[in-house]
Amino acid sequence: MNEKLLRIYLQDHLAGSTGGLELARRARGSNRGTTYGDSFAKLADDIEEDRGELEKVMETFGFGADRPKNLAFWAAEKAGRLKPNGQLMGYSPLSRMVEVEGLITGVNGKRSLWLTLRDLAESESRLDAEHLGRLVDRAEEQLAVLQDLRARAGREAFLT
C-alpha cells in the first residue's frame, strides 16, 4: 500500500467534502419551506455523515486533514455564491440548478472514492469492504434523488 499517495487522495476528498458540505447546507437553507426542502435537508445530513465516515477511514490509517486544502475548498464554495444567477439580489431558479449540479458532481466523486476504497479492501485489512459497499449504495441513492431534483429544477428554471 502506497500510504503517501493514499493520504493525499483521502485528504483531497476530505477537502472536496468540505466544499460539498457547505454547498449542501446552503441548498438546504435556501430551499427551506419549499417542495425541495426535505430532500435538500436529508442530503445535507447524509453528506455530513459521509464526511464523518471519510474522517474515520483517515483515522484508521493515522492520517489527518490538510487544513490549507480544506480552507481553500471552503473559500471556493463561498466565492461560488457570487456567480450571477439572473437576478440582481437573492435566490433564483438558476441558483438551485447550479447547486444541484454541483452536488451531483460532488456525490459522483464521493461514490468513486468509496468504490476505490472498496476495491482496496481486498488487499487492505484496515478497510471494511461491506461497510464501504453500503456507502457506495448510499451515494447511488443520493445521486438518484439529485437527478430527480435536477430534472425538476431544470424545468422550473428554463420552462417558465
Sequence and secondary structure as in RCSB ss.txt:
>XXXX:A:sequence
MNEKLLRIYLQDHLAGSTGGLELARRARGSNRGTTYGDSFAKLADDIEEDRGELEKVMETFGFGADRPKNLAFWA
AEKAGRLKPNGQLMGYSPLSRMVEVEGLITGVNGKRSLWLTLRDLAESESRLDAEHLGRLVDRAEEQLAVLQDLR
ARAGREAFLT
>XXXX:A:secstr
  HHHHHHHHHHHHHHHHHHHHHHHHHHHHTTTSTTHHHHHHHHHHHHHHHHHHHHHHHHHT    HHHHHHHHH
HHHHHTTS  SSSSS  HHHHHHHHHHHHHHHHHHHHHHHHHHHHTTT TTS HHHHHHHHHHHHHHHHHHHHHH
HHHHHHHH  
